[in-house]
Amino acid sequence: DRISSLPGHIVDKILSFLSLGDAVRTCILSRKWRYKWTTLPCLVFDNQSVAVAASNQDQTKSRLVNVIDHMLLLHSGPVQRFKLSHRDLHGISDIDRWILFLSRGSVKEFILEIWKGHRYKLPSAAYSCQKLTHLELFNCLLKPPLEFSGFRSLRSLDLQHITMDQHSFERMVSGCPVLERLTVMNFDGFTLLNVQAPNLVFFDVGGAFEDVAFRDTFRLAVVSIALYENNGFERSFASGGGGGNIVKFFASLPHIQRLEVQSFFLKYLAAGSIPVELPAPCTNLNYLSIRINFNDLSDNLATLCLLRSSPNLHELEILVRTEEQFGSWKSLTVSGSYYDFALFRLRSMRVVGVSGQKLELDFVKFVLESAPVLEKVTVKPTTAECGWDVVKELLRFRRASMFAEIVYLDP
């Protein structure tokens, strides 16, 4: 029986590559393997690891609860990672009991995804898990107790489809002194997003927020923001001092390296006054993705401001929005001052959703003429009908780089 004589750390490594169900099945290998699975440090309960066949929802719930109860009862080692993401499980009260069990140990990673029913209210025991380094919650209601002062060891926080008040959110984030990664998606409870996290490096946000403000986030390097369209953008710049939203936003991001401007966030940046360039250039920014409506004058002004303020930009992605807005790119060509800069470091550009409109093609023409080290321009049109017309127009444009290649992608 060579397998039973393997060193303990080798056995643990083998079990770590198996799903929870397969790990439990190793109990039939030999007598020595009967309880090996009970010391697994990672417990994952999802549809792949726990397959439950039942004729109705009540039976499915009952069998799932019995499986999880049984495994936690027999588990004898520390649980470092716990994931509950079974799509047949609602936010039931039994979860409270499992979280209480985990809070008495030293769990470091906790993932809870409720895929059905109402939002599950996280019990107070969850806030006492002070060894947590990663917390991921989906479809939950968060009401931290008054004595909760944050997770002191948390490095990654992922909150999606959450109901929570603004004060509790700000207290939670600011109470995580070593937090490096923060994801916030589809919140209910507040619309003004304030983030204070001195060690934050990665930030991803999406939702119906009216304003996004940073404080002590000077290490932020990767930012992706998608704000849904609402009526708050035009008034949100009032608190930003003299420069409008775009100046206020970048004031706390001196070391940003990658920026994704999704949905209507460009509309937010364009609210208020738009300078020709930012007061302090984004010297570390090397990747920029922008969702833009070329028929919107303010969108174009904000885009040019960003490009002019990013002297070391290497990659540019343009995602075209086709919503009708007032203004046009043509109005920018009246003054040549809008084009008095070059994209000296730009090596690749990707344009998705072009339809062949002059406003779109003029922008691509400007980039081709202003990027001396450009290597590749990838174009993906909205439809096949307009695709070849777009390509024929692009091939006619003069290029500053003799190595610039145009790549066509089918829609």
N, C-alpha and C positions, 0 to 999 in steps of 0.2 A: 504494500500500500504506500507507494512513493508520495502520492499527493498529500496524504495526511501527515507526512513527516516534513513538509515544507516549513520554513521559518514563518513565524507569525506575521511579520510585516509583508511577506510575499502573499500569504493567504488574504490579508486585508486588501492588498493591491488587486488581487484577482476579483474579490467580491465588489470592489469599488467600480469595476467595469461592467458589472451586471445590473440589470434592472432589479428593483426590490423583489419582485415576484420570483425571478430566477435565482436571486441570492438565497431566498428562503428555501427553494427547491434543492439547494445543495445539502440540506439536512439528510437526504437519502443516500449520500455518497458513502458514508461510513459513520460509525458511532462517534468518532472524534469530530466529525463535521456536523453533528446534529444541532449544536447550538452556536456554531460559528457566526451565523448571521445576526445573532442577538447583540453583538458588539459593533455592528455597523455604525460608523459615525454619521453617515448620510442617509436620511430617510426621505424618499420621494414617493408621494401618493398622487399619481396622475393616471390618465387613461391607458398609458402604455404599461406602467408597472403594476397597476391593480385593475384587472378586467373583471367587471361584475355584470353578469347577465341576469336580468329579472324581467318579469312580465309587466310591472308597473313601477311608478316612481317611488312609492312607499317601500317596496321590497328592495329596490336599488339602494335607497338611503340606508335601510336597515343593514344590508349586507356590507356596505362600505363602512359604516360605523363599527360593525363587529370586527371587520378586518383590521381597522386602525387601532381599535381598543385592544385587540388581541396582541398586535405587534408591539404596542407601547408597553403593555403589561409584561411581556416576556423580555423586552429589551433590557440589557444589563450594563451597557457601556454608556459613555457620554455621547450625546447627540450634538454634533457640531453644525449640521445642515439639515433643515427640515423644510420640505416643500409640499404644500397641499394645493393641487390644481386639477382636481377631477371635475370634468364638465357635467357630471350627473349629480353633483353635490351642491345643495343650497347653503346659505349662511345659517346653519343650524346651531343650536345651543351646545351641542357636543364639542364644537370647536373650542369653546371656552375652556372645557376640561383639558383638552390637549395642549392648549397654550399655557395653562397653569402648570402642567407637567413639565413643559419646556422651560418655563421661567425659574424652576427650581434647579435647573442644571446650568450648563455653560454654552448654550446654543450661540453660534456665531453668525449663521446665515438663516434667515427666516423668510420664506416666500409663501404668500397666501393669495390665491386667486379664486374669487367667487364668480363663477360664470353664469349662475342662474339666480333669479329672484331678486329681492330687495338687497340694499347694501347692508353688509354685515357689520355690526358694531363691535369694534375691537375691544376686548375686555381690559380692565386696568392691569391685569397681570402682564400683558404684553409690554407695558411701559417700564417694567422692572427688569427686563432682559438687558442688562448693562454690558454684557460681553458681545453684543451684536456688532458685526462689522459690515453686514449687508442686510438691508430690509427692503422687501418688495411686496406691495399691497395692491390689489385690484378689486374694485367694487366694494369699498369698505367705508364705514362711518367712523371718523376719528374724533374722540373727545378725551384728550389726555387729562389726567387728574391734576389738580392745582399744584401738587408737590412735584410734578414731573418737571425736570430741568434739562431734558435732552438725553441723547445717547452718546456717552463720552468716547466710545470706541468706534462709532459708526463711520465708515468710509464711503459707503454707497447707499443711496436712498432713492427708491423708485416708487412713485405714487401715481396711480392711474385710476380714473373714475372714482374719485374720492369726494366725500362730503366732509367739510372741515371749516371752521371759522378762521379768519385771517390772523387773529392774535395767536391762536394755537399753532398755526403753521409757522409763523415767524419765530415763535418760542422754540419750536422743535428744531428748525434749521439752525438758528443761532446757538442752540444748545448742543450742537454736534461739532466740536472744535476741530476735528480731523477730517471732516467730510470733504471728499474729493469729487464725487460724482452725484449729480442730482437730476432726476427726471420727474417732471410734473406734467400730467396730462389730464385734461377734462375734469376740472374741479368744480364743485358746487359750494357756495358759501361766501365767496368774495370775488372781486374782480380786479383788485389792485395787488399786484404781485411784488412783494419786497423780499429781496434775498440778501442775507448777510452771512457770508461764509468765507473766512479768510484763506482757507486752504482749497477752495473749490477750483477744480481744473476742467471738469466736463459738466455742461448744463444743457438739458434738452427740455423744452417746454412747448405745450400746445393747449389751446383752450380759448374761451371767450373772455380773456383778460383785456382790460382797458389800458393798463399801464404796467410796465415792467421796470423796476428800479433795483440797482445793485448798490451794495455798501460793503466795503472791505473785501472785494473780489478781484484783487489785482493779480492773482495767479491764473485766472480763467483763460484757458487756451482754446477750448472747443465749445462752440455755442451753436445750438440749433433752435430756432424760435418760429412757431407757427401760431399766429393769432387769428381767430375767426373774425370776420367783418362785423363791426358794431359801430354805434354812434359815439363811442367814447374817445376815439383817436384824436379828433380835432380839438378836444378840450384838455387832453391829458398833458399837452406840452406846456400848459400854463404854469406848472410847478417846476419846470426845467430851467429856470433862470432866463438868460437872454438868448439862448441858442436854439431852442426847439428840441424835439425828441432825438434827432440824430446826434446832436452834440452831447446831450445828456446821457444817451445810451452808451456811447463810446468813452465817456470820461472815466468810467471805472473798469475799462477793458484795455489797459495799455499793452498787454502781452498776448492778445488774441491771435491765434494761428489759423483756425478754421471757423468759418461763419456760414451758416445756412439760413437764409431769409426765406421762409416758407409762407404759404397762404397769403394773408393780408398784412404781414409784418412790415413789408416795405411801405405800405400805406401809413402805418404807425410812424415809421422813421421819417416819413415825408411831412408829418404834421408839424406846423409851426414854420419858422424860418429855416431855409436850407442854405448853408454856406457853400461857397465854391469848393472849399475843401475843409476838412476837420482841423481844429486848432492844433491837435497833435496827431501826426500821421500814424497809421497802423503799420509799423515797420516790420512786425512779425507775421502779418497776415499773408499766407501763401495760398489759401484755398477759399474761394468765395462762390456761393451758390445763391442765386436770386430768382424769385418768382416775380415777374414784372408784367405790367400791362403797358405796352408801348403807346397806347392811346391816352395815357394819363401823363400830363406834363410833370406833375410832382414826382411820380415814379421815376421818370427819366432824370430829373434833377438830382434826386437822392442817389440813383445809381451812378451817375457821373461823379458825384461827390465822393462816393465810396471808392471808385476806381482811381480817382485822382489822389486819394489819401492812402493808397495801398501800393507803395513803390516796389515792393518785393513779391507781388502777386504772381504765382506760377500757374494756377489752375482757375478757370472761370467757367461756371455753369449758368446758363440762362434758361429758365423755364417760363415760357410765354403764357400769360393769361390773356384771354380774348374778350373779357368783359368790356363793354363800351363805357368810356369815361370821356370827360372833357379834356381838351388840350391835345397836342400832337408833338411828335418828335420834330416835325418840320419847323415848329416855332423856335426850337433850340438852334437851328442852323442860321438864324438871323445874325447871331453874334458869333464870330469865330473864336471868342475867348473860351467857349465851352470845350474847344478841341485843342487847347494849347498845352497838351501833355501827351506823353507816350507811355505805352505799357512795356517798359524795357525788359522785364523779367518774365512776361507771360509766355508759357510754352504750349498750353493747350486750352481750347475752349470747346464747350459742348452746348449746343442750342437745341432745345426740345420744344416742339409745338409751333414751329413757324408755319405760316400759311401763305407766305409770299407777299405780304403787305410791304409797301415801301418803307414804313416806319421800322419794321423789323430788319429788312435788308440793309437799310442805311446804318443801323447799329453794327451789324456784322462787317459792313464795309469799313466803318471807322476802326474797328479792332484790327482787321487785316492790314490796314494802312498804318497802324500805330504800334504794332508789335514786331520788332525786328528779329526776335529769336523764336517766334511762333513756329511750332512743329506740326500741330494737327488741329483742325477744326472739324468737329463732328456735328452733323446736322440731321435732325429727325423731324420731318414735317408732320402736320396734323393728318393729312390724307395723302394717298398715293397719287391722286389726281394733280395736286399742286406740287408734288415732290420734285419732279424733273424740271419744272419751271424754276423752282428755287435754286436747284443745282446749276442750271444754265446761267442764272444771274450771278451766282457766287463765282463761277469760273471766270467771269468777265472782270471781276474786281482786281485792282492792283494790290500787290502784297509787299509789305516791307521786308518780309522774310522770304528768301528764295527756297527755303525748305518747308514752307507751310503746305501741308497736305489737307485736302478736303475729303472727309469720309461721310458717305451717305448711309443712313440707317432707314430701313423700311418702317413705316408707321405701324 
